[in-house]
Amino acid sequence: MGTRSLRDDRAGEGDIETDLLVFGSGAGGLSATLFGARAGLDVLLCEKRTHVGGTTATSGGGIWVPGTQAGLAAGDSIERATAYLRGELGSHYRADLVETYLAQGARVIESLNAQTEVRYELSAWPDYHSDAPGGVRKGRTLFPAPFDGRLLGPDFALVQPPMHRLMVLGGLMLGANEIEDFLHPLASAATAGRVARKVARYARDRLRHGRGTDLRFGNALVARMLYSMPRERVSIWTEAPLVELLRDGERICGAVVLHRGTARRVRARRGVVLATGGFPHNQEMLRTYGPAFPHRHSLGCPANVGEGIRAAQAVGAAMDTALASVANWTPASVVRDRQGRETPVIYGYLDRGRPGVIAVNAQGRRFVNESNSYNDIVSAMFRDGGGREAAFHFVCDHAFVRRHGLGLVRPWPWTRSLAPYARSGYITVADSLPELARRIGVDAASLVQTVERHNGYCRTGVDLEFGKGSTAYNRMFGHPSAAPNPNLAPIEAAPFVALRIHAASIGTTIGLKTTADAQVVGTGGDPIPGLYACGNDLAAIMRGGYPGGGTMIGPAIVFGCLAVEHMLQARAATRQAAQPRVAQPA
């Protein structure tokens, strides 16, 4: 904390030195930077974009970390978490990584909560398979507390804004507890007052800062980490991509950085941490490492093209490819601009898994429990697609869209008419199910039969095909108006609506092979001295699985810390070995 800006915009030439050199400014890179600086290291953080935060800044910011104080109080235990992950990961379970994470994760998060401005709070978010052995309905997923971005001063401009389509009024973030207020602002005098105060502050923020400063989710996490940085220890270079790593014998001693167009050699006395976000936007690497998962879209940061991984491979690093999937997934719709460019739209919180929508494949049949996790839905989509680049449609009626929205289409009163979305081709609307089937290219009889069967389940409250509404995670997305099953509501009132859905990655999982201390391992099997990885440059400890909300950001933060702790321990061991030995009398 302090008044000096973290961003170092000064142009320069020649070599420079630092203790710790970090590439990438998502949760992993920020974690390594924060823990390194707090341990007394001088840290240079290099980010190739103009803003800091990467994919983390546009994410929910949640972490899945068993064993925190709040989690234990809610009934969690490390033993239960171990059993749960053994079941979730199966043959992909890698004991050294998983058990280190379980042993150290809570300690790392508690130290952030106690010693920095980072604040994580327990959420009532269940494990994604909470009914499985070891699963819990509450205790492992935590979310960052909101943050007042004005406290950052000039460094607020460093923070990557959230996805524009997830904000309202052009730049206002809403917490989950505020959405209902903004959907029904006149529900009561108290509601109207809360909305008026929020909008008034936002209006002031727009004049001074260009967007809202009441930060939530991943944006709050990034801002809190930046606010916690010791200014005298940290410098941030933006527009500073990694060119290549430098060696001194077997040890990685620094890197060449292209800072604002000028190549700079940076010597790192303690180590280099790679946290450049994996390769979700590198189609060549995706084809190489994930041929069974063809897809074109990602919600990961557009700059994440595998630069850190490629640089490590160039100095002999090994890849860890024995994972269940090349990425973690979410369903996404696609919006096209006038030039035909496609932008994926994240599976929305408002419509996700709600009662009254079904997912149908190319045959017009359901293939998944629509209230399951985003990762589970796309995994089922790949299985159903048989190795092709698959897509499906969400099908609902206008009453569903009016109440819950659908992708880019927000609920009433934010959206008054479906016509603009239909004209643009974003959604398909028809007055009958057979006509809707014809327009989206599926068999009409199958679609009609699928909807009739689904409507029957709504009356009985039991989904005989996929068990929708049968788990704690499912029921979190239920609605009190739906009975007897809160996740089931009939599709029966024209017009009917369909939204085409594609597979989109939220981050790659295959990455560099590391030790449990985040040391990058070479192709010969030994760690490469001085080189570490975290975030999505490190092969995911969940091995392509997704057991609960926050299983990407949680490990990124924890292994960023462990990387720094290892390099400090290695330095201490080197110093101890260098001490002269005093001869002992016989």
C-alpha positions as CSV (number, residue, x, y, z in Angstrom):
1,M,0.0,0.0,0.0
2,G,1.1,3.6,-0.6
3,T,0.8,6.5,-3.0
4,R,3.4,5.6,-5.6
5,S,2.0,4.0,-8.7
6,L,2.9,0.4,-9.3
7,R,3.1,0.9,-13.1
8,D,6.6,1.7,-14.3
9,D,6.2,3.5,-17.7
10,R,9.8,4.7,-17.9
11,A,11.5,3.8,-21.2
12,G,15.0,2.4,-20.8
13,E,17.8,0.5,-22.4
14,G,20.3,-2.0,-21.1
15,D,20.2,-4.8,-18.6
16,I,18.4,-4.5,-15.2
17,E,18.3,-6.8,-12.2
18,T,15.6,-7.8,-9.8
19,D,15.1,-10.6,-7.3
20,L,11.9,-12.1,-8.7
21,L,10.7,-11.8,-12.3
22,V,7.0,-12.7,-12.9
23,F,5.3,-13.0,-16.3
24,G,1.5,-12.7,-16.3
25,S,-0.9,-10.7,-14.0
26,G,-3.8,-13.1,-13.4
27,A,-4.3,-14.6,-9.9
28,G,-1.1,-16.7,-10.1
29,G,1.2,-13.9,-11.2
30,L,-0.3,-11.5,-8.7
31,S,0.0,-14.1,-5.9
32,A,3.7,-14.7,-6.6
33,T,4.3,-11.0,-6.8
34,L,2.5,-10.2,-3.6
35,F,4.0,-13.0,-1.5
36,G,7.5,-12.3,-3.0
37,A,7.3,-8.6,-2.2
38,R,6.0,-9.2,1.3
39,A,8.9,-11.6,1.9
40,G,11.3,-8.7,1.1
41,L,12.1,-9.5,-2.6
42,D,12.2,-6.9,-5.3
43,V,9.7,-8.0,-7.9
44,L,9.2,-7.0,-11.5
45,L,5.8,-8.1,-12.9
46,C,5.6,-8.1,-16.7
47,E,2.2,-8.0,-18.4
48,K,1.9,-8.0,-22.2
49,R,-1.4,-6.1,-22.2
50,T,-2.1,-2.5,-21.1
51,H,-4.2,-3.7,-18.2
52,V,-3.5,-6.1,-15.3
53,G,-5.7,-9.0,-14.3
54,G,-5.9,-11.4,-17.2
55,T,-8.7,-13.9,-17.2
56,T,-9.0,-13.4,-13.4
57,A,-10.3,-9.8,-13.8
58,T,-13.3,-10.9,-15.9
59,S,-14.0,-14.1,-13.8
60,G,-16.1,-14.7,-10.7
61,G,-13.0,-14.6,-8.6
62,G,-14.0,-17.6,-6.6
63,I,-11.6,-20.1,-5.1
64,W,-12.2,-23.8,-4.1
65,V,-10.0,-24.3,-1.0
66,P,-10.9,-26.9,1.6
67,G,-9.9,-26.6,5.3
68,T,-10.2,-22.8,5.9
69,Q,-11.4,-21.7,9.3
70,A,-14.8,-20.8,7.9
71,G,-15.0,-24.1,6.0
72,L,-14.1,-26.2,9.0
73,A,-16.8,-24.4,11.0
74,A,-19.3,-25.4,8.3
75,G,-18.4,-29.0,8.7
76,D,-15.6,-29.5,6.1
77,S,-12.4,-31.5,6.6
78,I,-9.3,-32.3,4.7
79,E,-10.1,-36.0,5.0
80,R,-13.5,-35.5,3.3
81,A,-11.9,-33.3,0.6
82,T,-9.3,-35.9,-0.1
83,A,-12.0,-38.6,-0.5
84,Y,-14.0,-36.3,-2.8
85,L,-11.1,-35.6,-5.1
86,R,-10.0,-39.2,-5.3
87,G,-13.5,-40.0,-6.6
88,E,-13.6,-36.9,-8.9
89,L,-10.2,-37.4,-10.5
90,G,-10.1,-41.2,-10.5
91,S,-7.1,-42.5,-12.4
92,H,-5.9,-38.9,-13.1
93,Y,-5.4,-38.2,-9.3
94,R,-1.8,-37.0,-8.8
95,A,-1.1,-37.3,-5.1
96,D,1.9,-35.0,-4.8
97,L,0.0,-32.0,-6.3
98,V,-3.4,-32.6,-4.8
99,E,-2.2,-33.4,-1.3
100,T,0.2,-30.4,-1.2
101,Y,-2.7,-28.2,-2.2
102,L,-5.0,-29.6,0.4
103,A,-2.2,-29.4,3.1
104,Q,-1.2,-25.8,2.2
105,G,-4.2,-24.1,0.6
106,A,-6.0,-23.0,3.7
107,R,-2.8,-21.7,5.2
108,V,-2.1,-19.5,2.2
109,I,-5.7,-18.1,2.0
110,E,-5.8,-17.4,5.8
111,S,-2.5,-15.5,5.5
112,L,-3.9,-13.3,2.8
113,N,-7.0,-12.6,4.8
114,A,-5.0,-11.8,8.0
115,Q,-2.0,-10.0,6.6
116,T,-3.2,-8.2,3.4
117,E,-6.2,-6.4,2.0
118,V,-7.3,-9.5,0.2
119,R,-10.5,-10.7,1.8
120,Y,-12.2,-14.1,0.9
121,E,-15.6,-14.9,2.4
122,L,-17.2,-18.3,2.5
123,S,-20.1,-18.8,0.1
124,A,-23.1,-21.1,0.2
125,W,-21.9,-22.6,-3.1
126,P,-22.0,-26.4,-3.1
127,D,-19.4,-28.7,-4.6
128,Y,-20.5,-29.5,-8.1
129,H,-21.1,-33.1,-7.1
130,S,-21.9,-32.5,-3.5
131,D,-23.8,-35.8,-3.1
132,A,-20.7,-37.8,-4.1
133,P,-18.6,-39.3,-1.3
134,G,-16.7,-36.5,0.5
135,G,-18.7,-33.7,-1.2
136,V,-20.1,-30.8,0.8
137,R,-23.0,-28.5,0.3
138,K,-21.0,-25.6,1.8
139,G,-17.5,-25.1,3.0
140,R,-15.0,-25.0,0.1
141,T,-15.9,-22.2,-2.3
142,L,-15.1,-18.6,-1.2
143,F,-15.5,-15.3,-3.1
144,P,-13.6,-12.1,-2.8
145,A,-15.3,-9.3,-0.8
146,P,-16.3,-6.2,-2.8
147,F,-13.7,-3.4,-3.0
148,D,-13.8,0.3,-3.5
149,G,-11.6,0.9,-6.6
150,R,-11.1,4.5,-5.7
151,L,-8.6,3.4,-3.0
152,L,-6.2,2.4,-5.7
153,G,-5.8,6.0,-6.9
154,P,-3.9,6.1,-10.2
155,D,-3.5,2.3,-10.2
156,F,-7.3,1.9,-10.7
157,A,-6.6,2.5,-14.4
158,L,-4.4,-0.6,-14.3
159,V,-7.2,-3.0,-13.6
160,Q,-8.7,-4.8,-16.6
161,P,-12.4,-3.9,-16.7
162,P,-15.0,-6.8,-16.5
163,M,-16.7,-8.1,-19.7
164,H,-18.9,-5.2,-21.0
165,R,-21.9,-7.5,-21.4
166,L,-21.8,-8.5,-17.7
167,M,-22.2,-4.9,-16.6
168,V,-25.3,-2.6,-16.7
169,L,-25.6,1.0,-17.8
170,G,-22.3,0.7,-19.7
171,G,-19.9,0.0,-16.7
172,L,-21.7,-0.8,-13.5
173,M,-21.0,-4.1,-11.7
174,L,-23.7,-5.7,-9.7
175,G,-23.3,-8.2,-6.9
176,A,-25.5,-11.3,-6.9
177,N,-27.5,-9.8,-4.0
178,E,-28.2,-6.6,-6.1
179,I,-29.6,-8.2,-9.2
180,E,-33.1,-8.5,-7.9
181,D,-33.1,-4.8,-6.9
182,F,-32.2,-3.8,-10.4
183,L,-34.8,-6.1,-12.0
184,H,-37.5,-4.7,-9.8
185,P,-36.3,-1.3,-8.7
186,L,-39.8,-0.1,-7.6
187,A,-40.7,-3.1,-5.5
188,S,-40.4,-1.1,-2.3
189,A,-39.2,2.2,-1.0
190,A,-36.1,0.5,0.4
191,T,-35.4,-1.1,-3.0
192,A,-35.8,2.2,-4.8
193,G,-33.4,3.9,-2.4
194,R,-30.7,1.2,-2.8
195,V,-30.9,1.4,-6.6
196,A,-30.9,5.3,-6.5
197,R,-27.8,5.4,-4.3
198,K,-26.0,2.8,-6.4
199,V,-26.8,4.7,-9.7
200,A,-25.8,8.0,-8.2
201,R,-22.4,6.8,-7.2
202,Y,-22.0,5.2,-10.6
203,A,-22.8,8.5,-12.3
204,R,-20.0,10.2,-10.3
205,D,-17.6,7.3,-11.0
206,R,-18.3,7.6,-14.8
207,L,-17.3,11.2,-14.8
208,R,-14.1,10.7,-12.8
209,H,-13.0,7.1,-13.7
210,G,-14.8,6.1,-16.9
211,R,-16.5,3.2,-15.2
212,G,-17.9,2.0,-11.8
213,T,-15.5,1.7,-8.9
214,D,-17.7,-0.5,-6.7
215,L,-15.8,-3.7,-7.7
216,R,-17.0,-7.2,-7.4
217,F,-15.9,-10.8,-8.1
218,G,-12.6,-11.2,-10.0
219,N,-12.2,-7.4,-10.5
220,A,-12.3,-7.0,-6.7
221,L,-9.7,-9.7,-6.2
222,V,-7.3,-8.1,-8.7
223,A,-7.8,-4.7,-7.1
224,R,-7.3,-6.0,-3.6
225,M,-4.1,-7.7,-4.6
226,L,-2.8,-4.6,-6.2
227,Y,-3.8,-2.5,-3.2
228,S,-1.8,-4.9,-0.9
229,M,1.4,-4.7,-2.9
230,P,4.4,-3.1,-1.1
231,R,5.1,-0.1,-3.4
232,E,8.7,0.0,-2.6
233,R,9.2,-3.6,-3.7
234,V,7.0,-3.9,-6.8
235,S,7.2,-2.5,-10.3
236,I,4.8,-3.4,-13.1
237,W,5.7,-3.2,-16.7
238,T,2.7,-3.3,-19.1
239,E,3.0,-4.0,-22.8
240,A,5.9,-6.2,-21.9
241,P,5.7,-9.7,-23.4
242,L,8.2,-12.4,-22.7
243,V,10.6,-13.1,-25.6
244,E,12.9,-15.8,-24.2
245,L,14.3,-17.2,-21.0
246,L,18.0,-16.8,-20.2
247,R,20.3,-19.4,-18.7
248,D,23.4,-19.4,-16.6
249,G,24.6,-23.0,-16.9
250,E,21.6,-25.1,-15.8
251,R,19.9,-22.3,-14.0
252,I,17.3,-19.9,-15.4
253,C,18.7,-16.5,-14.5
254,G,16.3,-14.1,-16.2
255,A,14.6,-13.3,-19.5
256,V,14.5,-11.0,-22.5
257,V,11.4,-8.8,-22.2
258,L,10.1,-6.6,-25.0
259,H,9.1,-3.5,-23.0
260,R,7.1,-1.0,-25.1
261,G,9.0,-2.1,-28.2
262,T,12.5,-2.2,-26.7
263,A,14.2,-5.6,-25.9
264,R,15.5,-5.6,-22.3
265,R,17.5,-8.3,-20.6
266,V,16.2,-8.7,-17.0
267,R,18.4,-10.7,-14.6
268,A,16.4,-12.5,-11.8
269,R,18.6,-13.2,-8.8
270,R,16.1,-15.6,-7.2
271,G,13.9,-17.0,-9.9
272,V,11.4,-16.5,-12.8
273,V,7.7,-17.4,-12.4
274,L,5.6,-18.1,-15.5
275,A,1.9,-17.3,-15.1
276,T,0.9,-16.3,-18.7
277,G,-2.5,-18.0,-18.7
278,G,-2.0,-21.1,-20.7
279,F,-2.9,-21.3,-24.4
280,P,-6.7,-21.0,-24.8
281,H,-6.3,-18.8,-27.9
282,N,-3.6,-20.8,-29.6
283,Q,-5.3,-23.1,-32.1
284,E,-2.1,-24.9,-33.1
285,M,-1.4,-25.9,-29.5
286,L,-5.1,-26.8,-28.9
287,R,-5.0,-29.2,-31.9
288,T,-1.7,-30.7,-30.6
289,Y,-2.8,-31.2,-27.0
290,G,-6.6,-31.5,-27.3
291,P,-7.6,-33.1,-30.6
292,A,-10.6,-34.8,-28.9
293,F,-12.0,-31.4,-27.9
294,P,-12.5,-29.4,-31.1
295,H,-13.7,-25.8,-30.4
296,R,-13.1,-22.3,-31.6
297,H,-14.1,-20.1,-28.6
298,S,-12.7,-19.2,-25.3
299,L,-13.6,-16.8,-22.5
300,G,-9.9,-16.7,-21.4
301,C,-7.9,-13.5,-21.9
302,P,-7.3,-13.0,-25.6
303,A,-3.6,-12.5,-24.9
304,N,-3.2,-16.1,-23.6
305,V,-1.5,-17.9,-26.4
306,G,1.0,-20.0,-24.6
307,E,4.0,-17.7,-24.6
308,G,5.2,-18.8,-21.1
309,I,4.9,-22.5,-22.0
310,R,6.7,-22.1,-25.3
311,A,9.5,-20.2,-23.7
312,A,9.9,-22.9,-21.1
313,Q,9.9,-25.7,-23.7
314,A,12.7,-23.8,-25.5
315,V,14.9,-24.3,-22.4
316,G,14.0,-28.0,-22.0
317,A,10.8,-28.0,-20.0
318,A,8.4,-31.0,-20.1
319,M,4.7,-30.9,-20.7
320,D,2.2,-32.8,-18.5
321,T,-0.4,-34.2,-20.8
322,A,-1.9,-37.0,-18.8
323,L,-5.1,-35.1,-18.0
324,A,-8.8,-35.9,-18.7
325,S,-9.3,-32.7,-20.8
326,V,-7.3,-30.0,-22.5
327,A,-9.4,-27.3,-20.8
328,N,-12.2,-26.5,-18.5
329,W,-15.4,-25.5,-20.1
330,T,-18.6,-23.4,-20.2
331,P,-21.5,-23.2,-22.7
332,A,-21.4,-19.9,-24.6
333,S,-23.6,-18.3,-27.2
334,V,-22.0,-16.2,-29.9
335,V,-22.7,-12.7,-31.1
336,R,-21.5,-11.4,-34.4
337,D,-20.7,-7.8,-35.2
338,R,-21.2,-6.1,-38.6
339,Q,-17.8,-7.3,-39.8
340,G,-18.7,-10.9,-39.0
341,R,-16.4,-11.2,-36.0
342,E,-17.6,-13.5,-33.3
343,T,-17.6,-12.9,-29.6
344,P,-18.6,-15.6,-27.1
345,V,-21.2,-14.7,-24.5
346,I,-20.8,-16.4,-21.1
347,Y,-23.4,-18.8,-19.8
348,G,-25.4,-16.3,-17.7
349,Y,-26.0,-16.4,-14.0
350,L,-29.6,-15.3,-14.4
351,D,-30.6,-18.1,-16.9
352,R,-28.2,-20.8,-15.9
353,G,-30.0,-24.0,-15.1
354,R,-33.2,-22.3,-14.3
355,P,-36.6,-24.0,-14.6
356,G,-38.2,-23.8,-18.1
357,V,-35.2,-24.4,-20.4
358,I,-33.8,-27.6,-22.0
359,A,-30.7,-28.3,-24.0
360,V,-31.3,-30.3,-27.2
361,N,-28.8,-31.8,-29.6
362,A,-28.8,-32.0,-33.4
363,Q,-31.4,-34.7,-33.2
364,G,-33.8,-32.5,-31.1
365,R,-33.3,-34.6,-28.0
366,R,-32.0,-33.7,-24.5
367,F,-28.5,-35.0,-23.6
368,V,-27.7,-33.5,-20.2
369,N,-29.1,-32.3,-16.9
370,E,-29.3,-28.5,-17.7
371,S,-28.8,-27.5,-14.1
372,N,-25.5,-29.3,-13.8
373,S,-22.2,-27.3,-13.7
374,Y,-21.1,-25.5,-16.8
375,N,-18.1,-27.8,-17.1
376,D,-20.3,-30.9,-16.9
377,I,-22.7,-29.6,-19.6
378,V,-19.9,-29.1,-22.1
379,S,-18.3,-32.4,-21.2
380,A,-21.6,-34.1,-22.0
381,M,-21.8,-32.0,-25.2
382,F,-18.4,-33.4,-26.4
383,R,-19.5,-37.0,-25.5
384,D,-22.7,-36.5,-27.4
385,G,-20.9,-34.9,-30.4
386,G,-18.7,-37.9,-31.0
387,G,-15.5,-35.9,-31.5
388,R,-16.9,-33.3,-33.8
389,E,-17.0,-29.5,-33.1
390,A,-20.4,-29.8,-31.4
391,A,-23.1,-27.3,-30.7
392,F,-26.6,-27.5,-29.2
393,H,-29.6,-25.3,-28.6
394,F,-31.2,-24.1,-25.4
395,V,-35.0,-24.2,-26.0
396,C,-37.5,-22.3,-23.9
397,D,-40.6,-20.1,-24.3
398,H,-41.0,-16.4,-24.1
399,A,-42.2,-16.6,-20.4
400,F,-38.8,-18.0,-19.5
401,V,-36.9,-15.2,-21.3
402,R,-39.0,-12.6,-19.7
403,R,-38.3,-13.9,-16.2
404,H,-34.7,-15.1,-16.5
405,G,-33.2,-13.7,-19.7
406,L,-31.3,-15.9,-22.2
407,G,-27.7,-15.4,-22.8
408,L,-27.2,-11.8,-24.1
409,V,-31.0,-11.2,-23.8
410,R,-31.7,-9.7,-20.3
411,P,-35.0,-10.3,-18.4
412,W,-37.8,-7.8,-18.5
413,P,-37.8,-4.8,-17.9
414,W,-34.3,-4.6,-19.3
415,T,-35.4,-6.2,-22.5
416,R,-38.8,-5.2,-23.9
417,S,-38.7,-7.0,-27.2
418,L,-37.1,-10.1,-28.7
419,A,-37.3,-8.7,-32.2
420,P,-33.8,-7.1,-32.4
421,Y,-32.1,-10.3,-31.2
422,A,-34.1,-12.4,-33.7
423,R,-33.3,-10.0,-36.6
424,S,-29.6,-10.2,-35.8
425,G,-29.7,-14.0,-35.8
426,Y,-28.6,-14.2,-32.2
427,I,-31.8,-16.1,-31.2
428,T,-34.4,-18.0,-33.2
429,V,-38.1,-17.3,-32.5
430,A,-41.2,-19.2,-33.8
431,D,-44.9,-19.5,-33.0
432,S,-44.8,-23.3,-32.8
433,L,-42.3,-26.0,-31.8
434,P,-42.3,-27.7,-35.3
435,E,-41.5,-24.3,-36.9
436,L,-38.8,-23.7,-34.4
437,A,-37.3,-27.1,-35.1
438,R,-37.3,-26.4,-38.8
439,R,-35.5,-23.1,-38.3
440,I,-32.8,-24.5,-36.1
441,G,-32.3,-27.6,-38.3
442,V,-33.5,-30.4,-35.9
443,D,-36.2,-33.1,-36.4
444,A,-39.6,-31.6,-35.6
445,A,-41.2,-34.7,-34.2
446,S,-38.2,-35.3,-31.9
447,L,-38.3,-31.8,-30.6
448,V,-42.1,-31.9,-29.9
449,Q,-41.7,-35.3,-28.2
450,T,-38.8,-34.0,-26.1
451,V,-40.7,-31.0,-24.9
452,E,-43.8,-33.1,-24.1
453,R,-41.7,-35.5,-22.1
454,H,-40.0,-32.7,-20.2
455,N,-43.4,-31.0,-19.5
456,G,-44.6,-34.3,-18.0
457,Y,-41.6,-34.3,-15.7
458,C,-42.6,-30.9,-14.6
459,R,-46.0,-32.2,-13.4
460,T,-44.5,-35.1,-11.5
461,G,-41.4,-33.2,-10.2
462,V,-39.1,-36.0,-11.3
463,D,-36.8,-35.9,-14.3
464,L,-36.5,-39.6,-15.2
465,E,-33.9,-39.0,-17.8
466,F,-31.3,-36.8,-16.2
467,G,-32.4,-36.0,-12.6
468,K,-32.6,-32.3,-13.0
469,G,-33.2,-30.7,-9.6
470,S,-31.9,-33.7,-7.7
471,T,-28.7,-32.2,-6.2
472,A,-27.8,-29.2,-4.0
473,Y,-26.0,-27.5,-6.9
474,N,-29.0,-28.0,-9.1
475,R,-31.4,-26.6,-6.6
476,M,-29.2,-23.4,-6.1
477,F,-30.5,-22.4,-9.6
478,G,-34.1,-23.4,-8.9
479,H,-37.0,-20.9,-8.6
480,P,-39.7,-20.8,-5.9
481,S,-42.4,-20.5,-8.6
482,A,-41.6,-23.9,-9.9
483,A,-43.3,-26.8,-8.1
484,P,-43.0,-29.6,-7.1
485,N,-39.4,-29.4,-8.5
486,P,-37.8,-26.0,-8.3
487,N,-35.7,-26.8,-11.4
488,L,-38.6,-27.9,-13.7
489,A,-41.1,-25.6,-15.4
490,P,-43.1,-26.4,-18.6
491,I,-42.3,-25.0,-22.0
492,E,-45.8,-24.3,-23.4
493,A,-46.6,-20.7,-24.3
494,A,-45.7,-19.4,-27.7
495,P,-43.6,-17.8,-29.0
496,F,-40.8,-20.4,-28.5
497,V,-37.2,-19.4,-28.5
498,A,-33.9,-21.2,-29.3
499,L,-30.3,-20.1,-28.6
500,R,-27.4,-21.8,-30.3
501,I,-24.7,-22.8,-27.8
502,H,-21.0,-23.6,-28.4
503,A,-18.2,-25.1,-26.3
504,A,-16.0,-22.4,-24.9
505,S,-13.0,-22.9,-22.7
506,I,-12.5,-20.9,-19.6
507,G,-8.9,-21.9,-19.4
508,T,-6.5,-24.7,-20.5
509,T,-5.6,-27.4,-18.1
510,I,-2.7,-29.1,-19.9
511,G,0.5,-27.3,-19.1
512,L,4.1,-27.5,-17.8
513,K,5.0,-30.4,-15.7
514,T,6.1,-29.2,-12.2
515,T,6.9,-30.5,-8.8
516,A,4.6,-29.9,-5.8
517,D,6.7,-26.7,-5.1
518,A,5.8,-25.3,-8.6
519,Q,9.3,-25.9,-10.0
520,V,9.2,-26.6,-13.7
521,V,10.5,-30.0,-14.6
522,G,12.8,-30.7,-17.5
523,T,12.3,-33.4,-20.1
524,G,15.0,-35.4,-18.3
525,G,12.8,-35.5,-15.1
526,D,14.7,-33.1,-12.9
527,P,13.5,-29.6,-11.9
528,I,15.0,-26.7,-13.9
529,P,16.7,-24.4,-11.2
530,G,15.2,-21.0,-11.0
531,L,12.1,-21.6,-13.1
532,Y,8.6,-21.9,-11.7
533,A,5.1,-22.0,-13.0
534,C,1.6,-21.3,-11.6
535,G,-1.9,-20.5,-12.9
536,N,-2.7,-22.1,-16.2
537,D,0.9,-22.4,-17.3
538,L,1.2,-25.2,-14.6
539,A,-0.7,-28.4,-15.6
540,A,-4.0,-28.3,-13.6
541,I,-3.9,-30.1,-10.3
542,M,-7.5,-31.1,-10.9
543,R,-6.3,-32.9,-14.1
544,G,-9.1,-31.6,-16.3
545,G,-11.8,-32.2,-13.7
546,Y,-13.9,-29.4,-12.1
547,P,-15.1,-30.5,-8.7
548,G,-16.3,-27.1,-7.5
549,G,-16.5,-23.3,-8.1
550,G,-13.0,-21.8,-8.1
551,T,-10.8,-24.8,-8.9
552,M,-8.7,-22.7,-11.3
553,I,-8.1,-19.5,-9.3
554,G,-7.6,-21.3,-5.9
555,P,-4.6,-23.4,-7.1
556,A,-3.2,-20.4,-9.0
557,I,-3.0,-18.4,-5.8
558,V,-1.7,-21.2,-3.7
559,F,1.1,-22.4,-6.1
560,G,2.1,-18.8,-6.7
561,C,2.8,-18.6,-3.0
562,L,4.5,-22.0,-2.9
563,A,6.8,-21.0,-5.8
564,V,8.1,-18.0,-3.8
565,E,8.5,-20.0,-0.6
566,H,10.5,-22.6,-2.4
567,M,12.9,-20.1,-3.9
568,L,13.4,-18.5,-0.5
569,Q,14.1,-21.9,1.0
570,A,16.5,-22.7,-1.8
571,R,18.4,-19.5,-1.2
572,A,18.6,-20.2,2.5
573,A,19.9,-23.7,1.9
574,T,22.5,-22.3,-0.5
575,R,23.7,-19.8,2.1
576,Q,23.9,-22.4,4.8
577,A,25.9,-24.7,2.5
578,A,28.3,-21.9,1.8
579,Q,29.1,-21.3,5.5
580,P,32.6,-22.4,6.5
581,R,32.6,-25.5,8.7
582,V,34.4,-25.3,12.0
583,A,36.5,-28.3,12.8
584,Q,35.3,-30.1,15.9
585,P,37.9,-31.5,18.4
586,A,38.3,-35.3,18.3
